Amino acid sequence: MTILVTGATGTVGRQVVRHLLERGAKVRALTRDPGRAVLPYGVEAVGGDLTDAAGLEGAFDGVTAVHLINFGVGYRPLANGRDIVALAERAGVAKATVLGGWQEGTLEPAVRASGLEWTFLRPTQFMANFLNDWGESLRTTGRVREPYGDRQSPPVDEYDIGAVAAAVLTQGGHGGRSYHLTGPEVLTARRMVAIIAEATGRDLRFEELTPDEVRREWSVPDRRPQLALFRAFAEIEGADETDLVESLLRVYGTPSEFATRLTGDVEQVVGRPPRTFAQWAADNARHFLPTGPR
């Protein structure tokens, strides 16, 4: 059984590959540049880009299951979902997991209408996001300066997302399900900085900005790491570039029920509780040290 993993070198894709190998699966990894991809021994790397379905046909040869992501470069939803699903069906793929992004694109409805045994994975905030969002600031200043320090989320470890995907792809009983993947606890941004401080042994602080301070400080192009991600979000929502910071403030200030609700879906699928933010912070403490990885 060959399982194709798209986005195989990404934050979640790497974990999907890892867990599939641990389950003894034969893994084929789709990446835009196979020659530069760093993958575990035994993984077959193939070139391709989900945004270009014409170049994907060979990637599906002999594949029985596939892990798909619903977005391409810049986190934009795929516009060619029907073409991708048609390729998978023609190749005889039987099962698919779909990792969701900001919102549904063309992939999800195409998968639902297909003959594939599908399962949707809808994580909340990835714990790994904090490496980009907070890493540089905590390494250099020991501070996170953001609005809404008491905003809440149940962030999920990318390790657990990969574990769920691998379990679904190698087991039965998950067809037609949509799993809302969360960590085991709802945390504030302020509390998460405190947990990182405990993991690193450093004096780290959350300094809350007012919305007006955010407008002044974050309107500088690329001032914040989050802006690159929110730029894609703003485009999806139809916001003008000048509304980028306002879009970010709305997301931070008015979280949706989906983004704050705790579920037991990880444990339901993999048979163990999801990893805590404290566990993740301990594993990644080096990224928040002054001499840590950049």
N, C-alpha and C positions, 0 to 999 in steps of 0.2 A: 504494500500500500504506500503510494507516494502522496505526500501532502505538500501542496504549494503554499508558501507563506509570502504574501505581498507586504511591502513595507518592512522587509525582514531585517534591515539594519537600523530601524527606528527604535524609539524608546520601548514600545510594546512588542514590536516584531521580534526583537532580539530575545525577549522572554518567551514568546510563543515557540521560537526555534528551540530554545533551551529545554523547555518542558516537553516538547514533542520528542526530542532526542532521548530524554530520560525515560520516556514511555516506549522507546524502541522503534519509533516511527522513522521511515525514510523521508527526509526533508529536502525539498527543493526551494531555494530562496530567490525571490524576484528582487532585483536591484538595478538601478539605472547604470551602475558602473561595476560589473562583476569583478573586474581586474583589481579594483581598489577595496572591495568589500572584505571586511574582517569577519569571518564566520567560523564556527566550530568545525573541527575535523569531521569529515563525512558528509557535510552539507553540500549539495549541488547548487552552485550559483548560476543563474541565468539572467540575461539582460532583458530589460523591458521597463516600460513606464505605463502605469495604469491610465494615464491621460491619452495614450496612443494605443487603442485596441488593436490596430492593424499589426503592431509589432509583438503581440502577445500570444499568437496562435501556438507557436512551438512550446511556450511555457506550460501549456495545459496538457501536453501529450503525456498520456499514461497516468495522469493525476486523478485520484479518487475523491479527494477532499481539498478544500482551499480556504485559507484565511484571507479575507478581503478587508481593505480599509476603504471608507467611502469618500476619501479626499485625496487630492494630489498636492502638487507644490503650492505652498502658501496656505494650506488647510482649506482650500476651496473645494466644495462638493464636486464630485465627478459629474461631468456632463454626458458621459457615454456609458452609463450603467447598463443599458439594454444590450449594447455591443459586447461588453465584457461577459455578461450572463449568457448570451448566445454562444460565445466561444466556449465557455465552460460546459454548457450542455452538449454541444457538438462533440466535445472531447470525452464525454462520458463521466464528467464529475458528478458525484452523487450528493455531496454534502458541502455546506459553506457556513462559516461564521463571518459576520460583518461587524467590524469595529466602527462605531459611529463617531462623528465629529461634531461640529457646532450644530448642524441641523441635517435633516435628510436631504439627499440630492436625488439623482436619477437611479442610483444603485439599489436602494432599498425597495422601491416599488417593483423594479425589474426582478429582484430576487423573490419577492413575495409571489409574483405572477408566474414564476418558473416552476419546473419540476424538481428543483433542488430541495433537499432537506436542510432548511436554513435555521440559523439561530442568530439573533442580534445581541451584540454586547454593547451596552451603553454605560461606560464608566462616568463617574463624577470627576472631580479634579484629580489629575495624576500627581502623586507625591513628587515625581521627577521634575514637574514644572518648577518647583522651588529652586532647583539647581540653576535654572536660567533666570528666574524672577528675582531671587534673593542672593544667589551665590556671590556675585561680584561685590554687591553692597556690603554683605556681611564680612567678606574677606578683607575689604579695604577700610571700612568705617565702623564695623560692628553694629550697624544700625539698618533697620528696614524703615523707610519713610514712605508710608502709603496712607490712603484714606480708609476709613471704616475698619478699624482694628478689631471690632467685635463681630465682623461678618463671619458667618459660620459655613463650614463645609465638612463632609466626611471623606477626606481624600483617600484614594485607594493606591496601594503599592502596585507599580507596573508588573512586579513579580507575580502578584495575584491575578492580574488581568491575563497574563500569559498562561498561568496555570488553568484558568477557566477555559480559555480558548482551546488549549491542548486536550483537556478533558472532554469537551464537547466534540472535537474533531475525531477523537479516538473511541468514543463511547456512544451508545444509543440513548434514546429517551429525552433528547433536548430539542427535537424538531419543532418548529413553530413557536419557540419561546423567545422572549425578549428579557434579558437579564440586566438589571440596573445594579451596577457593581460599585460598592462603596467600601470604605474601610470600616473598622469596628466601632468608631466613635466620631461624634460631631465635635469639631474643634474650631475655636476662633483663630484668626490670623495672629493675634497677639500671643495666644497660647502656643501656637506652633513655633514661633520665634523662641519662646522660653524653652521649649523642648529641644530645639537645636542648640541652645545655649548649654543645656544640661549635657548633651551629647559631646559637645566640643570642649567643655570646661571654660568657656569664654563668657565675658560679660557682654551679652548681646541684647539689644533693646528694640522694641517696636515704637517708633515715633509717629503718632497719628497726624496726618495732614488734613486740613479742612479742604472742602471742594475747591474753594478759591485758590488755596495754595497749590493744589494739584494743577489747576488751570494755568497758573503762572509758571510753575516749574516743569511741567510735563509737556508743555506746548512746544518746547524746543525739539526739533526733529531728532527722533531716535534717542531721546534723553533716557527713556526707560526701556529695559529689555522687553517688557510686556507689550510695548507698542507695536512691534512687528506682528505679534499674534493678533492683537486687537485690530490692526489695520485690515487683516483678512476678514475678521468678524464684521467690521464696519462696512466693508464692501459687500459682504453677504447680506447685510441688513439694508443696504442701499444708502448708507450714510456717506456724506461728503467727507473728504480728507480733513476738512476743518472741524468736523464733528467727532473726530477720533477720540479725543480726551473725554468728550461728553458721553460717547458710547461706553467707554471704560467705566466712567463714574456711575452710569445707569446699571451696568452689570454688577459692579461692586456694591452699590447702594440698594439694589432691589433684587436680591437673589431669588431664583425661582424655587418652587417646592421641590422640583426634581433635584436641584443642586444642593439641597440641604437635608433631604430625607435619607434616613439610615435604612439599609436593607440587609437581609441575610443571604443574599444570592450567592456570594462567593462560597460561603460555608455549605450551602445547599448543593453546589456543583462539585466542589473539591473535597468536601468532608472534613474541613478544618476551619477554624476562624481565620479571617483575613489578618494580615500583619498590621501592627500598630504603627503610628507615625513615629513613636519613640524607637521602634526597631529599625525603621527605615533611616531615621536620623543617625542612629549609631553606626549603621553600615556606611553612611555617606558623610560622616563627620569631616573627613579629610577635605571635602569640597568646600567647606566653610571655614577653613583655617587660612591664615594670612599667606602661608606658603603652599596652600592646597592647589589641586589641578585647576587650570584656567579653561 
